Amino acid sequence: MPTELATFAGGCFWCLVKPFDQLEGIEKVVSGYTGGHVVNPTYQQVCSGTTGHVEAVQITFDPAVFPYEKLVEIYWTLIDPTDPGGQFFDRGESYTTAIFYHNEEQRKIAEQSKKRLEESGKFDKPIVVKILPAKPFYPAEEYHQDYYKKNPQHYERYFIGSGRAQFIKQHWGDMNE
């Protein structure tokens, strides 16, 4: 069966790579930029807030081994789905959340999953993650790729210091450690 793409924005892309990268059926996870209007933007351009892009990861996966539904379920556990202004201490448009669907089936799965999360009562604020059609995806600069492997101490300090680790533990338990 051919591979598929999944694209998720959830704040700093460094923190979205490791949880997906280590799963069977995931061929690769690329940090990059999507959703904007500038072709091949740089990190500095995206951070300036003038390109319309968000930091995101694009996952190449084998749906026969790891179905899209499971990717979406994991995604929810990596973010604060109630924060419209960014993620943890990363603020601004480039750090907002979204699921970018690549086909109608992914859209339906994402919408149903979001509805289940809203109805679960797990959060007392509205779920604000946008579900949008996929747009061109531009890989980030090489130093951003596999950041957790290249700079493990800095990655760990950031993951904890940003507030993400505590939020995840508080809402989902120790599942992402």
Contacts in CASP RR format, 6 or more apart in sequence:
PFRMAT RR
TARGET T0000
AUTHOR 0000-0000-0000
METHOD contacts of the structure
MODEL  1
MPTELATFAGGCFWCLVKPFDQLEGIEKVVSGYTGGHVVNPTYQQVCSGT
TGHVEAVQITFDPAVFPYEKLVEIYWTLIDPTDPGGQFFDRGESYTTAIF
YHNEEQRKIAEQSKKRLEESGKFDKPIVVKILPAKPFYPAEEYHQDYYKK
NPQHYERYFIGSGRAQFIKQHWGDMNE
1 62 0 8 1.000
1 63 0 8 1.000
1 64 0 8 1.000
3 27 0 8 1.000
3 60 0 8 1.000
3 61 0 8 1.000
3 62 0 8 1.000
3 63 0 8 1.000
4 60 0 8 1.000
4 61 0 8 1.000
4 62 0 8 1.000
4 63 0 8 1.000
4 68 0 8 1.000
4 102 0 8 1.000
5 58 0 8 1.000
5 59 0 8 1.000
5 60 0 8 1.000
5 61 0 8 1.000
5 102 0 8 1.000
5 134 0 8 1.000
6 58 0 8 1.000
6 59 0 8 1.000
6 61 0 8 1.000
6 68 0 8 1.000
6 71 0 8 1.000
6 72 0 8 1.000
6 102 0 8 1.000
6 106 0 8 1.000
7 34 0 8 1.000
7 56 0 8 1.000
7 57 0 8 1.000
7 58 0 8 1.000
7 59 0 8 1.000
7 99 0 8 1.000
7 100 0 8 1.000
7 102 0 8 1.000
7 134 0 8 1.000
7 137 0 8 1.000
8 16 0 8 1.000
8 56 0 8 1.000
8 57 0 8 1.000
8 59 0 8 1.000
8 71 0 8 1.000
8 75 0 8 1.000
8 98 0 8 1.000
8 99 0 8 1.000
8 100 0 8 1.000
9 34 0 8 1.000
9 54 0 8 1.000
9 55 0 8 1.000
9 56 0 8 1.000
9 96 0 8 1.000
9 97 0 8 1.000
9 98 0 8 1.000
9 99 0 8 1.000
9 100 0 8 1.000
10 16 0 8 1.000
10 54 0 8 1.000
10 55 0 8 1.000
10 56 0 8 1.000
10 75 0 8 1.000
10 78 0 8 1.000
10 79 0 8 1.000
10 87 0 8 1.000
10 95 0 8 1.000
10 96 0 8 1.000
10 97 0 8 1.000
10 98 0 8 1.000
11 54 0 8 1.000
11 55 0 8 1.000
11 79 0 8 1.000
11 86 0 8 1.000
11 87 0 8 1.000
11 88 0 8 1.000
11 90 0 8 1.000
11 95 0 8 1.000
11 96 0 8 1.000
11 97 0 8 1.000
12 55 0 8 1.000
12 87 0 8 1.000
12 90 0 8 1.000
12 95 0 8 1.000
12 158 0 8 1.000
12 162 0 8 1.000
13 31 0 8 1.000
13 32 0 8 1.000
13 55 0 8 1.000
13 56 0 8 1.000
13 57 0 8 1.000
13 140 0 8 1.000
13 144 0 8 1.000
14 31 0 8 1.000
14 144 0 8 1.000
14 147 0 8 1.000
14 148 0 8 1.000
14 155 0 8 1.000
14 158 0 8 1.000
14 159 0 8 1.000
15 78 0 8 1.000
15 158 0 8 1.000
15 159 0 8 1.000
15 162 0 8 1.000
15 164 0 8 1.000
16 29 0 8 1.000
16 31 0 8 1.000
16 56 0 8 1.000
16 57 0 8 1.000
16 75 0 8 1.000
16 78 0 8 1.000
17 29 0 8 1.000
17 31 0 8 1.000
17 57 0 8 1.000
17 146 0 8 1.000
17 147 0 8 1.000
17 148 0 8 1.000
18 148 0 8 1.000
18 155 0 8 1.000
19 74 0 8 1.000
19 77 0 8 1.000
19 78 0 8 1.000
19 176 0 8 1.000
20 26 0 8 1.000
20 29 0 8 1.000
20 57 0 8 1.000
20 59 0 8 1.000
20 71 0 8 1.000
20 74 0 8 1.000
21 29 0 8 1.000
21 146 0 8 1.000
21 148 0 8 1.000
23 66 0 8 1.000
23 74 0 8 1.000
24 65 0 8 1.000
24 66 0 8 1.000
25 61 0 8 1.000
25 62 0 8 1.000
25 65 0 8 1.000
25 66 0 8 1.000
26 59 0 8 1.000
26 60 0 8 1.000
26 61 0 8 1.000
26 62 0 8 1.000
26 66 0 8 1.000
27 60 0 8 1.000
27 61 0 8 1.000
27 62 0 8 1.000
28 59 0 8 1.000
28 60 0 8 1.000
29 57 0 8 1.000
29 58 0 8 1.000
29 59 0 8 1.000
29 60 0 8 1.000
30 57 0 8 1.000
30 58 0 8 1.000
30 59 0 8 1.000
30 60 0 8 1.000
30 137 0 8 1.000
30 139 0 8 1.000
30 140 0 8 1.000
30 145 0 8 1.000
31 55 0 8 1.000
31 56 0 8 1.000
31 57 0 8 1.000
31 139 0 8 1.000
31 140 0 8 1.000
31 144 0 8 1.000
31 145 0 8 1.000
31 147 0 8 1.000
32 55 0 8 1.000
32 56 0 8 1.000
32 57 0 8 1.000
32 58 0 8 1.000
32 137 0 8 1.000
32 138 0 8 1.000
32 139 0 8 1.000
32 140 0 8 1.000
32 144 0 8 1.000
33 41 0 8 1.000
33 46 0 8 1.000
33 51 0 8 1.000
33 53 0 8 1.000
33 54 0 8 1.000
33 55 0 8 1.000
33 56 0 8 1.000
33 94 0 8 1.000
33 137 0 8 1.000
33 138 0 8 1.000
33 140 0 8 1.000
34 53 0 8 1.000
34 54 0 8 1.000
34 56 0 8 1.000
34 58 0 8 1.000
34 100 0 8 1.000
34 134 0 8 1.000
34 135 0 8 1.000
34 136 0 8 1.000
34 137 0 8 1.000
34 138 0 8 1.000
35 52 0 8 1.000
35 53 0 8 1.000
35 54 0 8 1.000
35 98 0 8 1.000
35 100 0 8 1.000
35 132 0 8 1.000
35 135 0 8 1.000
35 136 0 8 1.000
36 51 0 8 1.000
36 52 0 8 1.000
36 53 0 8 1.000
36 54 0 8 1.000
36 135 0 8 1.000
37 51 0 8 1.000
37 52 0 8 1.000
38 45 0 8 1.000
38 50 0 8 1.000
38 51 0 8 1.000
38 52 0 8 1.000
38 53 0 8 1.000
39 136 0 8 1.000
39 138 0 8 1.000
40 138 0 8 1.000
41 51 0 8 1.000
41 53 0 8 1.000
41 138 0 8 1.000
42 141 0 8 1.000
43 140 0 8 1.000
43 141 0 8 1.000
43 144 0 8 1.000
45 51 0 8 1.000
45 53 0 8 1.000
46 52 0 8 1.000
46 53 0 8 1.000
46 54 0 8 1.000
46 55 0 8 1.000
46 94 0 8 1.000
47 94 0 8 1.000
49 92 0 8 1.000
49 93 0 8 1.000
49 94 0 8 1.000
52 93 0 8 1.000
52 94 0 8 1.000
53 94 0 8 1.000
53 138 0 8 1.000
54 93 0 8 1.000
54 94 0 8 1.000
54 95 0 8 1.000
54 96 0 8 1.000
54 98 0 8 1.000
55 94 0 8 1.000
55 95 0 8 1.000
55 140 0 8 1.000
56 98 0 8 1.000
56 100 0 8 1.000
56 137 0 8 1.000
58 137 0 8 1.000
59 71 0 8 1.000
61 68 0 8 1.000
61 71 0 8 1.000
68 105 0 8 1.000
68 106 0 8 1.000
68 109 0 8 1.000
69 109 0 8 1.000
69 113 0 8 1.000
72 99 0 8 1.000
72 109 0 8 1.000
72 110 0 8 1.000
72 113 0 8 1.000
73 113 0 8 1.000
75 99 0 8 1.000
76 113 0 8 1.000
76 117 0 8 1.000
77 168 0 8 1.000
77 171 0 8 1.000
77 172 0 8 1.000
77 175 0 8 1.000
77 176 0 8 1.000
78 164 0 8 1.000
78 168 0 8 1.000
78 176 0 8 1.000
79 87 0 8 1.000
79 97 0 8 1.000
79 129 0 8 1.000
80 87 0 8 1.000
80 88 0 8 1.000
80 167 0 8 1.000
81 97 0 8 1.000
81 117 0 8 1.000
81 123 0 8 1.000
81 127 0 8 1.000
81 128 0 8 1.000
81 129 0 8 1.000
82 123 0 8 1.000
82 125 0 8 1.000
82 126 0 8 1.000
82 127 0 8 1.000
82 128 0 8 1.000
83 97 0 8 1.000
83 128 0 8 1.000
84 96 0 8 1.000
84 128 0 8 1.000
85 91 0 8 1.000
85 92 0 8 1.000
85 93 0 8 1.000
85 95 0 8 1.000
85 96 0 8 1.000
86 92 0 8 1.000
86 93 0 8 1.000
86 95 0 8 1.000
86 96 0 8 1.000
86 97 0 8 1.000
87 95 0 8 1.000
87 96 0 8 1.000
87 97 0 8 1.000
87 162 0 8 1.000
87 164 0 8 1.000
88 162 0 8 1.000
88 163 0 8 1.000
88 164 0 8 1.000
88 167 0 8 1.000
89 161 0 8 1.000
89 162 0 8 1.000
89 163 0 8 1.000
90 162 0 8 1.000
96 130 0 8 1.000
97 128 0 8 1.000
97 129 0 8 1.000
97 130 0 8 1.000
98 129 0 8 1.000
98 130 0 8 1.000
98 131 0 8 1.000
98 132 0 8 1.000
99 110 0 8 1.000
99 114 0 8 1.000
99 129 0 8 1.000
99 130 0 8 1.000
99 131 0 8 1.000
99 132 0 8 1.000
100 132 0 8 1.000
100 133 0 8 1.000
100 134 0 8 1.000
100 135 0 8 1.000
101 107 0 8 1.000
101 110 0 8 1.000
101 131 0 8 1.000
101 132 0 8 1.000
101 133 0 8 1.000
101 134 0 8 1.000
102 134 0 8 1.000
107 131 0 8 1.000
107 133 0 8 1.000
110 131 0 8 1.000
111 131 0 8 1.000
114 127 0 8 1.000
114 129 0 8 1.000
114 131 0 8 1.000
117 123 0 8 1.000
117 127 0 8 1.000
118 126 0 8 1.000
118 127 0 8 1.000
122 171 0 8 1.000
123 171 0 8 1.000
139 145 0 8 1.000
143 150 0 8 1.000
147 154 0 8 1.000
147 155 0 8 1.000
148 155 0 8 1.000
159 165 0 8 1.000
160 166 0 8 1.000
168 175 0 8 1.000
168 176 0 8 1.000
169 177 0 8 1.000
END
